[in-house]
């Protein structure tokens, strides 16, 4: 049964000495906003991290990361689940149910708008990518002592935030269920910490807040990532040089007060709020949420 209650969520994670999301058309330089100095992460990168975690958990996904044609993949799913159409086959895949899919094969053609839509993630402070160089393992010619060089980009430290919304109306077409959204929450949290590759190791989940509304509510708080800010431990703002020099969470606090106020403004339409965070991240502004929602506020430290 498709889920019937809208959800909104904000996800915050850190990246240290790694490349959050390289641009293949720019020498794999980390994506960034040249004017604001913020590091960017595409919604596609976020969804890939979640999907890869589902694969590790043994869940069925449509985009399984293996080199094959669309026809081959659909034929695999049809045989595995004993179904006859592409739509029936894709209904078995959690990524298609939540993120949507465009399908055109033979005489069958359709498009699902994904119930879960992520926006591009942005860093909560200015950060600068650095190019590092090294030598390759082998020389360019036999009997030569000269080995070739390699270049790569890393970001010394960055705290990123992104927002997503789960649209109950789109789930009617894809068949996405509440259980899928719960799996999405878990995979979004666990996925970054399993990015154990040379360019990605250094990801760490820091905070995930999910608001579930009551049945029938069709509104939204809107971009929740724009309602949180990074400050010094004394509450003052960071100077530009302090933002660029940031290398850990020890000297900063995440102020979620504006977000808490927006959540409280919708309290009559909210069924529950779920919050998971890493205690290394100091947070300001949760007190009123605790007082207002009581047992309907699920707080978990990881």
Phi, psi and omega per residue, in radians:
X1 nan 2.294 -3.119
X2 -1.092 2.607 3.128
X3 -1.260 2.597 -3.015
X4 -2.022 -0.087 -3.067
X5 -2.053 2.238 3.141
X6 -1.169 2.567 3.051
X7 -2.307 2.584 2.993
X8 -2.220 2.639 -3.079
X9 -2.650 2.631 3.033
X10 -2.253 2.401 -3.077
X11 -2.212 2.280 3.134
X12 -2.158 2.265 3.094
X13 -2.538 2.762 -3.134
X14 -1.934 2.717 3.072
X15 -2.350 2.259 -3.128
X16 -2.232 2.232 3.092
X17 0.902 0.813 -3.142
X18 -2.642 3.113 -3.128
X19 -1.913 1.851 -3.069
X20 -1.068 -0.702 -3.102
X21 -2.891 1.644 -3.095
X22 -1.288 2.578 3.088
X23 -1.700 1.922 -3.073
X24 -1.133 -0.329 3.119
X25 -1.593 0.051 3.128
X26 -2.370 0.876 3.099
X27 0.980 0.529 -3.128
X28 1.081 0.446 3.051
X29 -1.115 2.403 3.095
X30 -0.935 2.402 3.128
X31 -1.131 2.465 -3.084
X32 -2.724 2.801 3.059
X33 -1.720 1.921 -3.038
X34 -1.092 -0.569 -3.092
X35 -1.354 -0.756 -3.068
X36 -1.587 -0.307 -3.081
X37 1.351 0.233 -3.136
X38 -1.545 2.494 3.008
X39 -1.397 2.460 -3.104
X40 -2.011 2.635 3.037
X41 -2.379 2.240 -3.090
X42 -1.309 2.746 3.063
X43 -1.089 -0.544 3.128
X44 -1.122 -0.716 3.112
X45 -1.114 -0.735 -3.141
X46 -1.102 -0.791 -3.129
X47 -1.173 -0.577 3.103
X48 -1.149 -0.712 3.107
X49 -1.042 -0.748 3.132
X50 -1.161 -0.787 -3.124
X51 -1.090 -0.736 3.128
X52 -1.073 -0.615 3.094
X53 -1.174 -0.693 3.077
X54 -1.056 -0.695 3.113
X55 -1.077 -0.763 3.108
X56 -1.083 -0.553 -3.128
X57 -1.456 -0.062 3.113
X58 1.450 0.283 3.108
X59 -1.438 2.617 -3.118
X60 -1.364 2.194 3.081
X61 -2.215 2.698 3.114
X62 -1.342 -0.905 3.138
X63 -1.520 1.624 -3.029
X64 -1.616 0.043 3.050
X65 1.412 0.018 -3.124
X66 -1.695 2.516 -3.099
X67 -1.227 1.950 3.130
X68 -2.861 2.869 3.105
X69 -1.459 2.847 3.085
X70 -1.014 -0.758 -3.127
X71 -1.076 -0.758 3.136
X72 -1.062 -0.775 -3.114
X73 -1.141 -0.742 -3.139
X74 -1.171 -0.703 3.101
X75 -1.078 -0.660 3.085
X76 -1.045 -0.820 -3.095
X77 -1.190 -0.690 3.112
X78 -1.057 -0.753 3.141
X79 -1.203 -0.749 -3.096
X80 -1.091 -0.712 -3.059
X81 -1.847 0.078 3.070
X82 0.977 0.930 3.118
X83 -2.159 2.917 -3.002
X84 -1.903 -0.367 -3.049
X85 -2.096 2.813 3.077
X86 -1.115 -0.636 -3.133
X87 -1.139 -0.718 3.097
X88 -1.146 -0.662 -3.134
X89 -1.173 -0.771 -3.098
X90 -1.231 -0.426 3.094
X91 -1.133 -0.275 3.124
X92 -1.473 -0.126 -2.980
X93 -1.884 2.155 -3.063
X94 -1.122 -0.594 -3.139
X95 -1.209 -0.636 3.090
X96 -1.208 -0.689 -3.133
X97 -1.150 -0.627 -3.072
X98 -1.673 -0.690 -3.031
X99 -1.742 -0.189 3.122
X100 1.530 3.062 -3.101
X101 -2.904 2.598 2.960
X102 -1.972 2.177 -2.998
X103 -2.229 2.264 3.064
X104 -2.599 1.889 -3.128
X105 -2.614 2.086 -3.106
X106 1.116 -2.291 -3.128
X107 -1.546 -0.086 -3.095
X108 -1.714 2.243 -3.136
X109 -2.592 2.274 3.084
X110 -2.835 2.902 3.129
X111 -2.437 2.262 3.057
X112 -1.865 2.211 2.975
X113 -1.390 2.172 -3.077
X114 -1.151 2.305 3.083
X115 -1.077 -0.575 -3.136
X116 -1.749 2.077 3.128
X117 -2.088 2.109 3.060
X118 -1.676 2.474 2.985
X119 -1.660 2.921 3.095
X120 -1.039 2.421 3.070
X121 -1.484 2.607 3.107
X122 -2.322 2.583 3.065
X123 -1.250 2.626 -3.131
X124 -1.512 0.151 3.122
X125 -2.769 2.892 3.038
X126 -1.195 2.513 3.099
X127 -2.604 2.745 -3.063
X128 -2.229 2.280 3.068
X129 -1.379 2.548 3.123
X130 -2.180 2.455 3.076
X131 -1.611 2.281 3.084
X132 -2.060 2.574 -3.083
X133 -2.119 2.716 3.102
X134 -2.755 3.116 3.124
X135 -1.852 2.610 3.117
X136 -1.318 2.929 -3.086
X137 -1.320 -0.441 -3.048
X138 -2.170 2.740 3.096
X139 -1.376 2.879 -3.119
X140 -1.355 -0.409 3.121
X141 -2.417 2.689 3.057
X142 -1.073 2.534 3.099
X143 1.115 0.394 3.102
X144 -1.944 2.390 3.094
X145 -1.473 -0.154 -3.081
X146 -1.548 1.990 3.089
X147 -1.711 2.705 -3.127
X148 -1.298 2.848 -3.129
X149 -1.836 2.727 3.052
X150 -2.237 2.566 3.086
X151 -2.126 2.495 3.059
X152 -2.663 2.832 -3.118
X153 -1.987 2.507 3.012
X154 -2.382 2.827 2.965
X155 -1.945 2.123 -3.088
X156 -0.985 -0.755 3.076
X157 -2.871 2.428 3.095
X158 -2.713 2.483 3.050
X159 -1.934 2.050 -3.021
X160 -1.927 2.624 3.102
X161 -2.406 2.488 3.059
X162 -2.501 2.816 -3.042
X163 -2.170 2.551 3.073
X164 -2.482 2.723 3.086
X165 -2.341 2.437 3.108
X166 -1.870 2.005 -3.036
X167 -1.662 1.967 -3.070
X168 -1.122 -0.491 -3.098
X169 -1.223 -0.694 3.112
X170 -1.169 -0.469 -3.117
X171 -1.188 -0.372 3.126
X172 -1.106 -0.544 -3.132
X173 -1.492 -0.687 -3.065
X174 -1.522 -0.349 -3.125
X175 1.448 0.260 3.117
X176 -1.097 2.410 -3.044
X177 -1.997 2.931 3.068
X178 -1.019 -0.649 3.123
X179 -1.083 -0.601 3.086
X180 -1.129 -0.706 3.132
X181 -1.165 -0.637 3.079
X182 -1.156 -0.689 3.080
X183 -1.146 -0.610 3.103
X184 -1.105 -0.768 3.107
X185 -1.012 -0.860 -3.091
X186 -1.148 -0.728 -3.107
X187 -1.224 -0.624 3.106
X188 -1.108 -0.664 -3.137
X189 -1.280 -0.774 -3.042
X190 -1.422 -0.536 -3.040
X191 -0.948 -0.866 -3.110
X192 -1.026 -0.584 -3.099
X193 -1.367 -0.115 3.048
X194 -1.858 0.218 3.021
X195 -1.431 1.269 -3.034
X196 -1.783 1.227 3.006
X197 -2.194 2.938 -3.043
X198 -1.060 -0.650 -3.087
X199 -1.541 -0.216 -3.020
X200 -2.041 -0.294 -3.115
X201 -1.054 2.325 -3.050
X202 2.152 0.070 3.072
X203 -1.467 2.498 -3.138
X204 -2.593 2.148 3.093
X205 -1.250 2.368 -3.061
X206 -2.094 -0.661 -3.137
X207 -2.744 2.414 3.018
X208 -2.428 2.035 3.067
X209 -1.984 2.276 3.132
X210 -2.227 2.205 3.111
X211 -1.852 2.159 3.073
X212 -1.872 2.180 -3.100
X213 -1.595 2.889 3.083
X214 -1.293 2.694 3.140
X215 -1.023 2.321 3.115
X216 1.783 -0.279 -3.138
X217 -1.356 2.306 -3.069
X218 -2.104 0.153 -3.136
X219 -1.610 -2.848 3.139
X220 -2.921 2.614 2.992
X221 -1.185 -0.638 -3.068
X222 1.697 -2.994 -3.035
X223 -0.900 1.710 -3.094
X224 -1.224 -0.436 -3.138
X225 -1.192 -0.343 3.124
X226 -1.521 -0.002 -3.127
X227 -1.925 0.324 3.052
X228 -2.251 2.675 -3.085
X229 -2.577 2.647 3.111
X230 -1.699 2.243 3.130
X231 -2.289 3.018 2.986
X232 -1.275 2.923 -3.133
X233 -1.118 -0.388 3.111
X234 -1.556 0.060 3.091
X235 1.615 -0.157 3.132
X236 -1.407 2.792 -3.115
X237 -1.318 2.767 3.108
X238 -1.480 2.383 3.004
X239 -1.332 2.820 -3.077
X240 -1.018 -0.751 -3.126
X241 -1.185 -0.507 3.099
X242 -1.251 -0.639 3.088
X243 -1.110 -0.799 -3.106
X244 -1.184 -0.491 -3.105
X245 -1.557 -0.023 -3.090
X246 -1.107 2.260 -3.130
X247 -2.292 -0.031 3.097
X248 -2.825 -3.127 3.139
X249 -1.666 0.045 -2.993
X250 -1.098 -0.581 -3.026
X251 -1.845 0.184 -3.068
X252 -2.257 2.829 3.116
X253 -2.299 2.455 3.037
X254 -1.630 1.981 -3.137
X255 -1.601 1.942 -3.140
X256 -1.834 0.260 -3.085
X257 -0.974 -0.836 3.111
X258 -1.053 -0.646 3.102
X259 -1.171 -0.762 3.109
X260 -1.024 -0.715 3.120
X261 -1.096 -0.697 3.117
X262 -1.176 -0.670 3.086
X263 -1.121 -0.768 3.140
X264 -1.107 -0.578 3.121
X265 -1.150 -0.341 3.131
X266 -1.908 0.275 -2.999
X267 -1.011 -0.533 3.130
X268 -1.200 -0.370 -3.124
X269 -1.806 -0.034 -3.042
X270 -1.705 2.301 3.086
X271 -1.493 -0.779 3.128
X272 -2.806 2.801 3.064
X273 -2.198 2.281 3.139
X274 -2.019 2.278 -3.078
X275 -2.355 2.210 3.046
X276 -2.224 2.327 3.102
X277 -2.614 2.761 3.080
X278 -1.487 2.143 -3.101
X279 -1.026 -0.293 3.068
X280 -1.119 -0.432 3.120
X281 -1.552 2.002 3.103
X282 -1.393 2.294 -3.050
X283 -2.120 2.421 3.071
X284 -2.084 2.350 2.998
X285 1.910 0.307 -3.132
X286 -1.681 -0.181 -2.985
X287 -1.009 -0.811 -3.090
X288 -1.177 -0.550 3.085
X289 -1.132 -0.745 3.131
X290 -1.077 -0.732 -3.117
X291 -1.205 -0.649 -3.033
X292 -1.399 -0.783 -2.990
X293 -1.641 -0.377 3.072
X294 0.928 -2.123 -3.101
X295 -1.169 -0.297 3.118
X296 -1.502 0.123 3.024
X297 -1.958 1.930 3.141
X298 -1.666 1.988 -3.140
X299 -2.008 2.232 -3.137
X300 -2.377 2.232 3.076
X301 -1.724 2.328 3.140
X302 -2.194 nan nan
